[in-house]
Amino acid sequence: MYKVNIYIEADKKAPQRLERRYCFLLEYIRKSGKAETRFASKKAWNTYNAAVIEATVEALRRLDQNCEVLIYTDNRYVKGMFETQLDTWEKKDFKASTGRDVAHRKEWEKISAYRRQHIIKFVGNDWEHTNLLREEMEKCKAN
C-alpha cells in the first residue's frame, strides 16, 4: 500500500462565505523512500470549511491506487466531523438530526466512499508544509 501525505491550506480562515484561494500538496512516498509532490490551487467563493472539504475531495480523487493517507489541516471542524460523525451520517443517509441533508452532503459522500479504497486519517498541521503552501498561494495570486 502506498503512503501519501496531503497538506491542505486556505488563504483566509474566516468562517463566512468569501472569495478565497485554497490549495493542497500531495506527497507520494515511493518505495525507495523518496518523496514526489504535486501541488494544486483553486479560487472559490465559499466558507473555510467548504474550501477544506473541497480540497480534500480533489486531492483524494487524484489517487488511483489503494493508499494509506494522512491529511494535514488545521481545520478542526473537518477533522472532527470525519472522525466522529461520518459513520453516523453514512448510516443515516447523510441526514442531520434535523432530518435535513448535512452541509456539503455530496462532498462528504465522496469522502466516505474514498474510505473504502484508502486508509484515511486526519492529523494536525505540519508547519513546514503550511508555510510552503502559503508561499505557493501568494505566487498564484500574483499571476
VOMAR-937851 format. One record per residue: residue in one letter; x, y, z of N, C-alpha, C, CB in turn. Coordinates in pm, whole numbers, plus 50000, padded with zeros to 5 digits. Glycine has a CB too. Example, Ala and Ser with C-alpha at 12.3 -4.5 7.8 and 13.67 -1.06 7.14 Angstrom:
% VOMAR-937851
<pt "A", <51319, 49431, 50780>, <51230, 49550, 50780>, <51320, 49670, 50780>, <51131, 49553, 50905>>
<pt "S", <51285, 49775, 50708>, <51367, 49894, 50714>, <51290, 50003, 50787>, <51408, 49940, 50572>>
***
This chain:
% VOMAR-937851
<pt "M", <50084, 49883, 50000>, <50000, 50000, 50000>, <50089, 50124, 50000>, <49904, 50000, 50121>>
<pt "Y", <50056, 50218, 49914>, <50133, 50341, 49905>, <50103, 50433, 50022>, <50104, 50412, 49773>>
<pt "K", <50203, 50515, 50058>, <50185, 50615, 50163>, <50177, 50752, 50096>, <50301, 50609, 50267>>
<pt "V", <50075, 50828, 50135>, <50052, 50960, 50078>, <50022, 51058, 50190>, <49936, 50957, 49974>>
<pt "N", <50083, 51174, 50183>, <50051, 51284, 50273>, <49981, 51391, 50190>, <50180, 51340, 50343>>
<pt "I", <49873, 51446, 50245>, <49802, 51556, 50180>, <49805, 51674, 50277>, <49654, 51516, 50141>>
<pt "Y", <49857, 51785, 50231>, <49865, 51907, 50312>, <49766, 52007, 50252>, <50012, 51966, 50317>>
<pt "I", <49674, 52058, 50335>, <49569, 52148, 50287>, <49581, 52282, 50357>, <49429, 52086, 50310>>
<pt "E", <49566, 52389, 50278>, <49574, 52524, 50334>, <49477, 52614, 50259>, <49720, 52580, 50327>>
<pt "A", <49424, 52715, 50329>, <49340, 52818, 50267>, <49398, 52954, 50305>, <49190, 52805, 50313>>
<pt "D", <49381, 53051, 50216>, <49441, 53182, 50244>, <49362, 53262, 50347>, <49452, 53261, 50117>>
<pt "K", <49235, 53230, 50365>, <49151, 53300, 50464>, <49082, 53197, 50551>, <49046, 53394, 50395>>
<pt "K", <49088, 53216, 50682>, <49029, 53119, 50776>, <48895, 53167, 50832>, <49125, 53092, 50891>>
<pt "A", <48851, 53286, 50793>, <48724, 53338, 50842>, <48612, 53242, 50803>, <48696, 53481, 50785>>
<pt "P", <48514, 53221, 50892>, <48411, 53121, 50864>, <48311, 53160, 50755>, <48336, 53092, 50988>>
<pt "Q", <48289, 53289, 50732>, <48186, 53330, 50637>, <48227, 53300, 50493>, <48157, 53478, 50653>>
<pt "R", <48127, 53303, 50408>, <48148, 53278, 50265>, <48224, 53398, 50207>, <48011, 53257, 50189>>
<pt "L", <48341, 53371, 50150>, <48429, 53473, 50093>, <48494, 53419, 49968>, <48536, 53519, 50195>>
<pt "E", <48548, 53509, 49887>, <48635, 53463, 49780>, <48767, 53426, 49847>, <48654, 53572, 49665>>
<pt "R", <48810, 53307, 49826>, <48935, 53261, 49888>, <49005, 53166, 49795>, <48908, 53193, 50024>>
<pt "R", <49131, 53149, 49820>, <49212, 53051, 49747>, <49247, 52940, 49845>, <49342, 53117, 49685>>
<pt "Y", <49232, 52819, 49796>, <49277, 52706, 49878>, <49368, 52620, 49792>, <49156, 52623, 49933>>
<pt "C", <49449, 52542, 49858>, <49542, 52458, 49784>, <49571, 52330, 49862>, <49673, 52533, 49755>>
<pt "F", <49630, 52238, 49791>, <49677, 52116, 49857>, <49805, 52071, 49791>, <49570, 52004, 49852>>
<pt "L", <49882, 52003, 49869>, <50006, 51943, 49823>, <49993, 51793, 49849>, <50131, 52005, 49896>>
<pt "L", <50006, 51714, 49742>, <50009, 51568, 49754>, <50154, 51526, 49761>, <49935, 51498, 49634>>
<pt "E", <50186, 51445, 49857>, <50323, 51395, 49870>, <50317, 51243, 49869>, <50392, 51449, 50002>>
<pt "Y", <50367, 51185, 49762>, <50373, 51040, 49748>, <50508, 50992, 49800>, <50351, 50995, 49600>>
<pt "I", <50506, 50892, 49882>, <50631, 50836, 49931>, <50659, 50709, 49850>, <50624, 50806, 50086>>
<pt "R", <50760, 50715, 49767>, <50799, 50600, 49684>, <50855, 50487, 49772>, <50904, 50643, 49579>>
<pt "K", <50859, 50367, 49716>, <50915, 50253, 49790>, <51060, 50277, 49827>, <50903, 50125, 49708>>
<pt "S", <51128, 50357, 49748>, <51268, 50391, 49776>, <51280, 50489, 49893>, <51334, 50451, 49651>>
<pt "G", <51165, 50545, 49936>, <51166, 50644, 50043>, <51167, 50786, 49991>, <51284, 50622, 50131>>
<pt "K", <51187, 50803, 49861>, <51191, 50936, 49801>, <51048, 50991, 49790>, <51259, 50932, 49661>>
<pt "A", <51033, 51120, 49820>, <50903, 51185, 49811>, <50886, 51253, 49676>, <50885, 51288, 49924>>
<pt "E", <50767, 51241, 49619>, <50731, 51309, 49495>, <50607, 51391, 49526>, <50706, 51208, 49376>>
<pt "T", <50603, 51516, 49481>, <50493, 51604, 49517>, <50417, 51657, 49397>, <50544, 51719, 49599>>
<pt "R", <50290, 51691, 49422>, <50202, 51757, 49324>, <50127, 51866, 49399>, <50103, 51654, 49256>>
<pt "F", <50121, 51985, 49340>, <50055, 52099, 49401>, <49935, 52140, 49317>, <50154, 52218, 49416>>
<pt "A", <49826, 52177, 49382>, <49709, 52229, 49312>, <49650, 52342, 49394>, <49603, 52118, 49288>>
<pt "S", <49599, 52443, 49323>, <49541, 52559, 49388>, <49414, 52597, 49314>, <49641, 52678, 49391>>
<pt "K", <49317, 52649, 49388>, <49190, 52686, 49326>, <49133, 52808, 49397>, <49090, 52568, 49330>>
<pt "K", <49066, 52892, 49323>, <48996, 53006, 49380>, <48848, 52970, 49384>, <49021, 53138, 49296>>
<pt "A", <48782, 53002, 49495>, <48640, 52969, 49509>, <48572, 53070, 49600>, <48622, 52825, 49564>>
<pt "W", <48441, 53076, 49588>, <48359, 53161, 49675>, <48286, 53067, 49769>, <48259, 53253, 49592>>
<pt "N", <48341, 53048, 49890>, <48277, 52958, 49984>, <48331, 52980, 50126>, <48298, 52812, 49942>>
<pt "T", <48284, 52899, 50218>, <48330, 52909, 50356>, <48464, 52838, 50371>, <48225, 52848, 50453>>
<pt "Y", <48527, 52864, 50484>, <48655, 52798, 50513>, <48635, 52646, 50519>, <48715, 52849, 50646>>
<pt "N", <48532, 52602, 50589>, <48508, 52458, 50599>, <48483, 52397, 50462>, <48388, 52429, 50692>>
<pt "A", <48402, 52464, 50379>, <48374, 52413, 50245>, <48500, 52405, 50161>, <48270, 52500, 50175>>
<pt "A", <48587, 52503, 50175>, <48713, 52502, 50098>, <48799, 52382, 50136>, <48791, 52632, 50122>>
<pt "V", <48809, 52354, 50265>, <48891, 52240, 50310>, <48827, 52108, 50267>, <48909, 52244, 50464>>
<pt "I", <48695, 52099, 50274>, <48626, 51977, 50230>, <48648, 51957, 50080>, <48473, 51985, 50262>>
<pt "E", <48634, 52063, 50001>, <48656, 52053, 49856>, <48800, 52013, 49825>, <48623, 52186, 49786>>
<pt "A", <48895, 52073, 49894>, <49036, 52038, 49871>, <49061, 51891, 49904>, <49129, 52128, 49956>>
<pt "T", <48998, 51843, 50009>, <49011, 51702, 50048>, <48960, 51611, 49937>, <48935, 51674, 50180>>
<pt "V", <48842, 51640, 49885>, <48784, 51559, 49777>, <48872, 51563, 49653>, <48641, 51609, 49743>>
<pt "E", <48916, 51683, 49615>, <49000, 51696, 49496>, <49132, 51619, 49510>, <49029, 51843, 49467>>
<pt "A", <49191, 51626, 49627>, <49318, 51555, 49648>, <49296, 51404, 49645>, <49380, 51596, 49782>>
<pt "L", <49193, 51355, 49714>, <49167, 51211, 49718>, <49131, 51158, 49579>, <49054, 51179, 49817>>
<pt "R", <49065, 51240, 49499>, <49026, 51198, 49365>, <49148, 51166, 49278>, <48943, 51307, 49298>>
<pt "R", <49259, 51226, 49307>, <49381, 51206, 49227>, <49453, 51074, 49257>, <49477, 51320, 49251>>
<pt "L", <49411, 51006, 49360>, <49478, 50881, 49399>, <49412, 50765, 49325>, <49470, 50858, 49553>>
<pt "D", <49492, 50693, 49245>, <49436, 50583, 49168>, <49478, 50445, 49218>, <49476, 50597, 49023>>
<pt "Q", <49551, 50442, 49327>, <49591, 50316, 49391>, <49543, 50320, 49536>, <49748, 50295, 49383>>
<pt "N", <49533, 50202, 49596>, <49500, 50199, 49739>, <49614, 50262, 49816>, <49473, 50053, 49787>>
<pt "C", <49581, 50353, 49906>, <49684, 50427, 49977>, <49652, 50439, 50125>, <49701, 50565, 49916>>
<pt "E", <49756, 50458, 50202>, <49745, 50498, 50340>, <49767, 50649, 50339>, <49850, 50421, 50435>>
<pt "V", <49664, 50725, 50375>, <49665, 50870, 50355>, <49660, 50943, 50489>, <49547, 50913, 50268>>
<pt "L", <49752, 51036, 50506>, <49748, 51129, 50619>, <49713, 51265, 50562>, <49885, 51132, 50697>>
<pt "I", <49607, 51327, 50615>, <49564, 51458, 50569>, <49596, 51560, 50678>, <49412, 51459, 50534>>
<pt "Y", <49681, 51655, 50643>, <49725, 51758, 50737>, <49643, 51884, 50714>, <49877, 51787, 50722>>
<pt "T", <49572, 51928, 50816>, <49496, 52052, 50810>, <49478, 52105, 50951>, <49360, 52030, 50741>>
<pt "D", <49464, 52236, 50963>, <49435, 52292, 51094>, <49286, 52317, 51112>, <49514, 52422, 51115>>
<pt "N", <49205, 52267, 51019>, <49060, 52283, 51029>, <49004, 52176, 51122>, <48994, 52274, 50888>>
<pt "R", <48976, 52218, 51245>, <48928, 52123, 51347>, <48787, 52071, 51317>, <48929, 52189, 51484>>
<pt "Y", <48705, 52153, 51252>, <48570, 52110, 51219>, <48574, 51991, 51123>, <48490, 52226, 51157>>
<pt "V", <48646, 52004, 51013>, <48650, 51896, 50914>, <48713, 51770, 50975>, <48730, 51940, 50789>>
<pt "K", <48822, 51788, 51046>, <48887, 51674, 51112>, <48790, 51607, 51210>, <49016, 51720, 51186>>
<pt "G", <48722, 51687, 51290>, <48629, 51633, 51389>, <48511, 51562, 51327>, <48580, 51743, 51477>>
<pt "M", <48454, 51620, 51221>, <48339, 51556, 51155>, <48381, 51424, 51091>, <48278, 51650, 51050>>
<pt "F", <48499, 51421, 51032>, <48550, 51296, 50973>, <48563, 51189, 51080>, <48686, 51320, 50903>>
<pt "E", <48619, 51227, 51194>, <48648, 51129, 51300>, <48525, 51089, 51381>, <48751, 51185, 51392>>
<pt "T", <48429, 51180, 51398>, <48319, 51149, 51491>, <48181, 51137, 51427>, <48313, 51254, 51595>>
<pt "Q", <48159, 51195, 51310>, <48024, 51197, 51253>, <48006, 51124, 51122>, <47984, 51336, 51234>>
<pt "L", <48112, 51102, 51048>, <48098, 51047, 50913>, <48028, 50910, 50913>, <48235, 51035, 50847>>
<pt "D", <48064, 50823, 51004>, <47998, 50692, 51011>, <47848, 50707, 51039>, <48063, 50604, 51120>>
<pt "T", <47814, 50795, 51132>, <47673, 50818, 51167>, <47598, 50876, 51048>, <47661, 50913, 51288>>
<pt "W", <47657, 50975, 50981>, <47592, 51034, 50864>, <47568, 50929, 50756>, <47675, 51148, 50808>>
<pt "E", <47667, 50843, 50736>, <47653, 50739, 50634>, <47537, 50646, 50668>, <47785, 50658, 50621>>
<pt "K", <47526, 50606, 50793>, <47416, 50518, 50836>, <47281, 50585, 50822>, <47437, 50474, 50981>>
<pt "K", <47277, 50718, 50837>, <47151, 50793, 50830>, <47132, 50861, 50695>, <47147, 50899, 50941>>
<pt "D", <47197, 50806, 50591>, <47184, 50860, 50455>, <47221, 51007, 50448>, <47043, 50839, 50404>>
<pt "F", <47323, 51045, 50523>, <47377, 51181, 50524>, <47272, 51285, 50561>, <47437, 51214, 50389>>
<pt "K", <47189, 51248, 50659>, <47089, 51339, 50715>, <47134, 51379, 50855>, <46948, 51273, 50719>>
<pt "A", <47117, 51507, 50885>, <47147, 51558, 51019>, <47032, 51519, 51112>, <47168, 51714, 51018>>
<pt "S", <47049, 51545, 51240>, <46944, 51511, 51337>, <46815, 51587, 51308>, <46992, 51542, 51480>>
<pt "T", <46822, 51698, 51235>, <46703, 51776, 51198>, <46625, 51712, 51084>, <46744, 51916, 51158>>
<pt "G", <46686, 51611, 51019>, <46623, 51548, 50903>, <46668, 51609, 50771>, <46473, 51558, 50915>>
<pt "R", <46740, 51719, 50778>, <46792, 51781, 50656>, <46925, 51717, 50618>, <46809, 51934, 50676>>
<pt "D", <46962, 51738, 50492>, <47094, 51691, 50448>, <47202, 51761, 50529>, <47114, 51717, 50296>>
<pt "V", <47310, 51688, 50558>, <47424, 51752, 50624>, <47483, 51854, 50526>, <47532, 51646, 50668>>
<pt "A", <47546, 51956, 50581>, <47610, 52056, 50495>, <47718, 51990, 50410>, <47670, 52172, 50580>>
<pt "H", <47722, 52023, 50284>, <47821, 51968, 50190>, <47805, 51817, 50174>, <47963, 52001, 50238>>
<pt "R", <47681, 51773, 50169>, <47649, 51631, 50162>, <47725, 51558, 50051>, <47501, 51613, 50142>>
<pt "K", <47722, 51612, 49929>, <47786, 51542, 49816>, <47934, 51520, 49841>, <47766, 51622, 49687>>
<pt "E", <48000, 51620, 49895>, <48143, 51608, 49922>, <48169, 51505, 50033>, <48202, 51745, 49961>>
<pt "W", <48087, 51509, 50138>, <48105, 51410, 50246>, <48077, 51268, 50197>, <48012, 51443, 50366>>
<pt "E", <47981, 51253, 50106>, <47956, 51120, 50048>, <48078, 51071, 49971>, <47833, 51125, 49954>>
<pt "K", <48142, 51161, 49898>, <48263, 51123, 49824>, <48376, 51085, 49919>, <48308, 51239, 49731>>
<pt "I", <48395, 51165, 50023>, <48500, 51133, 50122>, <48472, 50998, 50184>, <48508, 51242, 50231>>
<pt "S", <48345, 50971, 50217>, <48309, 50843, 50275>, <48339, 50728, 50179>, <48161, 50843, 50313>>
<pt "A", <48310, 50748, 50051>, <48338, 50645, 49951>, <48488, 50621, 49937>, <48279, 50685, 49815>>
<pt "Y", <48567, 50727, 49945>, <48713, 50710, 49935>, <48767, 50628, 50052>, <48783, 50847, 49931>>
<pt "R", <48697, 50629, 50165>, <48742, 50547, 50279>, <48738, 50398, 50248>, <48657, 50576, 50402>>
<pt "R", <48658, 50358, 50152>, <48653, 50217, 50115>, <48777, 50175, 50035>, <48526, 50188, 50033>>
<pt "Q", <48840, 50271, 49971>, <48958, 50243, 49890>, <49087, 50271, 49967>, <48955, 50325, 49762>>
<pt "H", <49086, 50369, 50053>, <49207, 50414, 50122>, <49190, 50408, 50274>, <49242, 50556, 50078>>
<pt "I", <49302, 50401, 50342>, <49303, 50421, 50486>, <49333, 50568, 50506>, <49410, 50328, 50560>>
<pt "I", <49237, 50642, 50562>, <49249, 50788, 50571>, <49249, 50830, 50718>, <49133, 50859, 50495>>
<pt "K", <49341, 50919, 50749>, <49348, 50976, 50884>, <49378, 51124, 50872>, <49456, 50903, 50970>>
<pt "F", <49302, 51204, 50947>, <49329, 51348, 50955>, <49420, 51372, 51074>, <49197, 51431, 50967>>
<pt "V", <49519, 51458, 51054>, <49610, 51495, 51162>, <49623, 51648, 51162>, <49751, 51425, 51145>>
<pt "G", <49686, 51701, 51264>, <49705, 51846, 51273>, <49799, 51897, 51166>, <49757, 51884, 51409>>
<pt "N", <49821, 52025, 51168>, <49906, 52089, 51068>, <50052, 52049, 51080>, <49893, 52237, 51078>>
<pt "D", <50118, 52054, 50969>, <50263, 52039, 50961>, <50313, 52175, 50917>, <50307, 51922, 50859>>
<pt "W", <50373, 52251, 51008>, <50402, 52392, 50982>, <50501, 52415, 50870>, <50454, 52456, 51107>>
<pt "E", <50593, 52323, 50850>, <50687, 52338, 50739>, <50612, 52343, 50607>, <50790, 52223, 50739>>
<pt "H", <50519, 52250, 50589>, <50443, 52245, 50464>, <50340, 52357, 50458>, <50374, 52110, 50450>>
<pt "T", <50285, 52396, 50572>, <50189, 52507, 50574>, <50254, 52634, 50521>, <50137, 52531, 50717>>
<pt "N", <50373, 52663, 50565>, <50443, 52782, 50517>, <50473, 52772, 50368>, <50573, 52803, 50594>>
<pt "L", <50512, 52655, 50322>, <50536, 52633, 50180>, <50408, 52658, 50099>, <50588, 52489, 50155>>
<pt "L", <50296, 52605, 50146>, <50169, 52624, 50076>, <50128, 52771, 50072>, <50059, 52541, 50142>>
<pt "R", <50149, 52841, 50182>, <50116, 52984, 50185>, <50200, 53061, 50083>, <50138, 53042, 50327>>
<pt "E", <50327, 53027, 50073>, <50413, 53091, 49974>, <50365, 53062, 49832>, <50558, 53043, 49990>>
<pt "E", <50327, 52937, 49807>, <50277, 52900, 49673>, <50148, 52972, 49640>, <50256, 52748, 49664>>
<pt "M", <50058, 52988, 49739>, <49934, 53061, 49714>, <49962, 53206, 49681>, <49841, 53051, 49836>>
<pt "E", <50059, 53265, 49747>, <50095, 53404, 49717>, <50146, 53417, 49574>, <50202, 53454, 49816>>
<pt "K", <50222, 53320, 49529>, <50271, 53321, 49391>, <50153, 53311, 49293>, <50370, 53205, 49367>>
<pt "C", <50055, 53227, 49328>, <49936, 53211, 49241>, <49857, 53340, 49235>, <49847, 53096, 49292>>
<pt "K", <49846, 53412, 49345>, <49774, 53539, 49348>, <49841, 53641, 49257>, <49764, 53594, 49491>>
<pt "A", <49973, 53637, 49253>, <50049, 53734, 49175>, <50031, 53710, 49025>, <50197, 53727, 49211>>
<pt "N", <49998, 53589, 48987>, <49984, 53555, 48843>, <49846, 53583, 48791>, <50018, 53409, 48819>>
***
